[in-house]
């Protein structure tokens, strides 16, 4: 995966986050509009985000990122050269340092080995640093848009608050519509899962208890 492809992937996640932000603003401006269509859009965006997160977390993606990092390491010549110069300087100082016994100067093979170890150390440190930076960047993006997704979903699932006016009839209609819609969704949900959820009988019982409680509340109003 090239740098451009990685950037496109990051841009895709950012674009999804921007869409969630726009959707959140739309929900604020139109609270009384039915949330069903918005909920479908949120689910679609959530699925896209999940697919993107799976790609980011997959071993294949990590391998491609590591390959990209290795290519970047080839351009870190200045830092490698600095380390090499440091070791070469230390070797020269060791040669010049007076001692009481004969000093066996390092062979060309030993010098080459020291240089190779120095280069490998620098490459390893750079690779670990770049991998950590990429992982942190991806983690930050995921965390940010998961929070936005959660915030938008919470607003979609909550029924819109009716607008209070001087006309009690309109206010009643708004509350009644919300309650009626919520109850129909509850019944529809129980009906859809009746053959696949072992807790279905419990759901039906709880719904019946809710109706009983509502009936008692209405009777108390009449009294």
PyMOL commands that set and color helices and strands:
alter all, ss='L'
color gray80, all
select helices_A, chain A and resi 3-29+36-57+59-73+77-96+108-157+168-192+200-222
alter helices_A, ss='H'
color red, helices_A
deselect
rebuild
show_as cartoon
